[in-house]
Amino acid sequence: MLPKYFQKEFGFKDLKKILIIAGPCVVENKSVIFRTCERLKEITAKLKLPFVFKSSYNKANRTSGKSFRGIGMDKALQILADAKKEFSVPVITDIHSELEAGIAAEVADILQIPAFLCRQTELIETAAETGRIINIKKGQFISAYDMKYQAEKAEAVGSKKIILTERGTFFGYNNLVVDFRNLVIMKKFGFPVIFDATHSVQMPSKEKGISGGNPEYIEPLAKAAAAVGVDGFFIETHPEPSRALSDGSNMLPLDKLQKLLVKLINISHLVD
């Protein structure tokens, strides 16, 4: 169940429904963002699910310096602001430094702490001080138990609006596994827990400086998370993943999302 502040800030009517955080990995252009956001709004409205649109104005955590990072912070944030207004949806985006927190908070309703930066104390504190909801993604390299201390960093500066997200754990080189105990462990800390179904199937730095992925496992892992019991799902999706400029190999095709969400809803109804 989502906390009451989701109802107050976003007008979500049923806090018992699973939250859907979805969108392209990074802002590529206005056309892709608007096309994806419009369709996601239609799908989630039809299924009566609370929805937050996700896309990053910049991708700082790249394996290679030659990889696409973005179209520029100002331009990308303006596109996110336009989508937010056009489709009346809340927006979430990554931040990578304390300086970016206040700037991004002018547009984003939720600030996301990337997994690789989840232990950056000042980043978490600065994000929390903006008053926005913050989503802390569990690093691939830390224990779920350690996420308690990351959340406490936000609480220490007065924030109670915290989300924790599971996105897999390093299993040797170039591979991730999901330990579903992590969902149960993090729920005990008293915050909403989200399952990132797309980054969990990523194969970091697998393909000559570009991360690969196994998108065929998105559905079974998401089903398992729904059976364990989560408050929502983080799903990166794109109209044409093969042409996406970032993380295309582990994104879900947009035309497959609705069918997956129906299955997740049915499973979640069976969970206490």
Secondary structure, DSSP 8 states (H G I E B T S, - for coil): ---THHHHHH--S-TTS-EEEEE-SB---HHHHHHHHHHHHHHHHHTT--EEEE-BS-----SSTTS---S-HHHHHHHHHHHHHHHT--EEEE--SHHHHHHHHTT-SEEEE-GGGTT-HHHHHHHHHTTSEEEEE--TTS-GGGHHHHHHHHHHTT---EEEEE--EE-SSS-EE--THHHHHHHTTTS-EEEETTGGGEEEEEETTEEEE-GGGHHHHHHHHHHH--SEEEEEEES-GGG-SSSGGG-EEGGGHHHHHHHHHHHHTT--
